[in-house]
Amino acid sequence: MLFEALQLRALRLRNRVVVSPMCQYSADDGFPTHWHLVHLGSRAIGGAGLVIVEATAVSADGRISPGDAGIYHDAHVEAWAPIARFISAAGAIADMQLAHAGRKASTDLPWKGGQSLSPQQGGWRPIVAPSAIAFDERSIEPHALSIDGIRAIVADFRNSAQRARDAGFELIELHGAHGYLLHEFLSPLSNYRDDQYGGSFDNRTRFLREVVGAVREVWPERLPLFVRISATDWAEAGGAWDIEQSVELARQLKPLGVDLIDVSSGGSLPRVKIPVGPGFQVPFAARIRREANIATGAVGVITEPAQAAQIVQDGEADLVLLAREFLRDPYWTYHAARKLGIDLPVPQQYQRAW
């Protein structure tokens, strides 16, 4: 079943293997570079059914770092278009993950330490969040968003979705995980607001629901929409975001036009104990799929072909997303098919090697 097609609205994915969004920190003022074309294009040539572009900022101040990709200028459309065309020409579906870093914005590149950057160091101010709570002791305190600020970011997501479509992308994923802005509103660990965007479950999910609604205003009905969430904050104490709330959120999002929940976890707190191991997040995807009656994607230490195939065969998820394994092997899909006894055609240019 891993190599069976999947129909999502008008799109047909050639298989269930997905290149997970992975930040490359190699953009210039949000503009993708040749690195992105080769990085993403090689995985599409490598046989994946869906290639998700890294977290792509909906505003300049919503970037994690100065090297983050963006879709906040109209000029970005022309830069992304050849990448989307190449992915599509290689037989994969081109998907852009739209994101806002929230209180995790304005940091240095990971290989330079990832510390908060001042404007003098190439960072920016203010950074924004639902509440004025820094991520950790090394991070700067964010500015709590006003209602007008929230509305402006909802509009940023809407406008960025339109630009993504203009660039030729056929699928959008909203990044509501890993402690970035959408997740910050969901989690009581980062959302201390006492207005219509804080407190109760319905209030904390309001911002994400408004973003989904705004994106669906411009995103064609025939094309799917995904949302990535952190199913749990992995917090030992009570009062955090958890799988029960994730199931209920999925139930809310489905009638708004969300077609699949991409299920990850963590990111709200530093230094939490996470039981990382093969497929450690798959049970979350399975539970959301079963209890919310919505398609899901599973991600997290999925490396072996038999493991990936079993996840789909057992009905735990509809898609399997790989990240680091695709960094190690852009052609994992072909190698997996061979191990599973599937005759998967390779590009003509590569057939002499197979």
PARORO-45305 format. One line per field, with one value per residue (C-alpha): x, y, z. Coordinates in steps of 0.001 Angstrom, whole numbers, plus 500000, padded with zeros to 6 digits. Layout:
x c(X	...)
y c(Y	...)
z c(Z	...)
END
This chain:
x c(500000	502976	503283	499595	498294	496310	493538	493167	490464	491622	495212	496533	499748	501683	502579	502417	506062	506542	509615	509046	509672	513254	514672	517825	518657	520011	517638	518437	515749	513323	514305	515107	518453	519933	520400	516634	516114	518671	517737	513992	514278	516535	514000	511243	513386	514027	510437	508608	504923	504896	507679	506969	509037	510591	508818	508291	507686	504550	506310	509916	509654	508105	511343	513268	516556	517825	518404	514778	512713	509809	506737	506029	507017	505277	508784	509136	506562	508875	511721	509638	507904	510728	511124	507421	507520	510518	508967	505783	507643	509439	506077	505723	503268	504765	503626	504652	504573	503499	504874	505435	508158	506540	508746	511370	512126	515288	517847	521171	521729	521913	525525	526404	524842	521221	521281	518918	520113	519855	519074	522765	523606	521144	518056	514906	512470	509860	509357	505771	503833	500448	501989	505179	506894	510362	511008	513956	516468	518625	515733	514460	511013	508478	505871	502323	500232	497342	494063	495064	498416	496664	494424	497438	499124	495931	496044	499723	498838	496031	498238	501072	498713	497707	501363	502087	499296	500587	503996	502475	502198	499282	499172	499696	500576	500116	502843	501050	503756	507157	506563	506112	503368	500283	501343	502096	498447	497297	499458	498610	502373	502857	499390	498455	495934	492626	490801	489061	492378	493299	492036	489511	490217	487961	489722	493226	492321	490613	493718	494488	490865	490868	494073	492541	489426	491440	493623	490597	489183	491967	493039	491046	488416	489777	493185	493983	495099	497223	497974	501009	500504	502441	500185	501671	503999	505576	505184	505289	503052	499396	497963	499899	498760	498071	496708	493125	493124	494801	491987	489389	491324	491333	487559	487271	489548	488024	484765	486795	488480	491538	492191	495060	496752	500537	501259	504501	505118	507040	508642	506866	509402	513179	514897	511824	512155	510898	510951	512536	512682	511520	507986	507549	504918	502955	500434	499388	498704	496785	494593	493764	492951	490679	488919	488649	487951	490516	493534	496888	500581	503084	506579	509429	512333	510760	513727	513111	510926	509126	508407	506932	504875	503475	502285	500131	499045	497859	495829	497851	498399	497685	501087	504568	506920	510688	513164	516722	516532	515957	518966	521032	519485	517543	516608	515223	511930	513518	515658	512570	510547	513290	513489	509718	509677	507925	508856	508996	510052	513074	513797	515167	518346	519052	517901	521410	522233	519202)
y c(500000	502330	502467	502790	506144	508405	510689	513993	516142	516640	515601	512100	511291	508523	506915	507520	508556	512210	514405	516161	519921	520565	524063	524582	528079	528920	531593	535260	537665	534791	534057	530405	529696	527036	524981	524693	523697	520898	519802	519580	518540	515583	514156	514536	512725	510192	508961	510555	511161	514512	517032	519595	522765	523842	526218	529257	532501	534530	537724	538841	539032	535564	533902	531729	533070	535443	532344	531200	530827	533216	533936	537421	539414	539224	538876	535553	534033	534148	532663	529705	528986	527024	524881	524024	523280	520998	519021	518577	517620	514910	513365	514548	517005	520340	521415	524596	524735	528225	529324	532066	531535	533609	533879	531647	534235	536290	533607	532740	529788	526467	525815	529223	528433	529454	532201	535192	537941	541653	544038	544981	541310	540914	540074	542147	543522	543073	539358	538483	535817	535355	536406	538124	534892	534005	530448	529974	531942	532605	533974	537524	538365	538615	541312	540128	540508	542955	542015	544121	542308	538940	540062	541246	537847	536066	538262	537390	533696	534390	536466	533940	531118	533067	533627	529917	529089	531704	530028	526707	524827	522415	521817	523916	522839	525227	524866	524606	522606	522773	525836	528307	530923	528824	526239	529017	530028	526423	525583	526892	526845	529815	531387	533328	535610	536504	537662	535741	534143	532684	530618	528063	525434	527177	530477	529011	527301	530400	531848	528642	528275	531861	531188	528067	530030	532854	530458	528554	531831	531903	528271	526416	524011	521283	521388	519907	521687	520107	521253	520088	519960	518910	516245	516792	519212	516268	518271	516290	518769	519211	522092	521530	520734	516997	514289	514694	518343	517391	514978	517658	520216	517814	517466	521267	521632	519000	520874	524039	522422	520688	517354	515873	516348	515962	514700	515665	516633	518870	522263	524356	523755	523441	520393	518162	514400	512928	509135	509329	506018	504363	505539	507155	509606	507131	506291	509960	509905	506653	507976	511232	509306	506936	509320	512438	510515	512500	511494	511753	511757	510015	511391	510738	508240	506377	504944	501370	500455	497651	500007	502649	500083	498621	502037	502464	498837	498887	502045	504117	506892	507663	509177	508514	511485	511108	513858	512937	509695	511743	513894	510733	509212	511299	508047	506295	505726	503611	501678	501061	499815	497367	496020	495559	493811	496659	497426	501219	502837	505106	508073	507053	508953	506673	503313	502133	502188	500154)
z c(500000	500465	496685	495930	494715	497016	495795	497692	496127	492526	493229	492777	494639	492889	496231	499989	500445	501402	501714	505025	505159	506274	506731	504701	506020	502586	501255	500587	501895	501549	497945	497241	495627	493372	496522	496907	493286	493524	497043	496350	492725	493462	495933	493358	490789	493542	493384	496327	495796	497578	498210	500924	500775	504062	506457	504234	506084	505433	506546	506880	510670	510733	509654	512080	510733	508040	505903	505942	502793	502305	500219	501591	498466	495119	493663	495519	493172	490169	492221	493448	490121	488433	491565	491627	487890	488255	491113	489093	485923	487905	488792	492393	493914	494990	498471	500297	504090	505209	508563	511084	513678	516434	519521	517882	515192	514643	515444	513849	511544	513423	512412	513845	517208	516645	519269	519196	516855	517507	514630	514628	514054	511200	513260	513717	516269	517427	517471	518268	520140	521793	525121	526249	527304	526041	524830	527208	529237	526146	524089	523962	525283	522447	521985	522750	519620	519556	517894	514900	514818	514789	511937	509973	510287	509223	506114	505627	505514	503061	500756	500945	499987	496892	496002	496465	494036	491582	491787	490765	494059	494229	497943	501073	504577	507500	510132	513465	515261	516963	519097	516248	516181	515370	517956	520464	520379	520810	523816	527306	527957	525629	525502	528653	526945	528595	525449	522653	521661	525040	527928	526695	524058	521531	522135	521826	518545	517129	515461	513589	512534	511238	509291	507748	506789	505247	503261	502002	500655	498050	497852	495159	496445	494183	495889	499319	502460	505210	508767	510727	514482	517542	519045	522510	524270	526149	529360	532593	534386	533511	531533	528332	524814	524500	522222	523460	522401	519126	518294	519029	516951	514004	514359	514184	511172	508895	508150	507524	504539	506016	504319	506333	509699	509574	513087	514808	518449	520847	520445	523083	525829	525863	527353	527616	527796	524536	524066	520630	518811	515593	514814	518233	516941	514818	517596	517636	513894	514278	517078	515270	512089	513977	516345	514166	510945	508971	506908	508689	507947	510223	510822	513231	512957	510063	508192	507034	504023	505879	508770	506440	504563	507789	508988	505880	505716	509341	508764	511209	508655	505010	504275	505637	505910	506028	506835	507816	505848	502692	503549	503664	500548	497995	496241	499311	497502	494761	497231	499390	496431	495500	499067	499102	495737	493922	490327	490473	487181	487476	485186	481799	482514	485490	484170	483276	486995	488070)
END
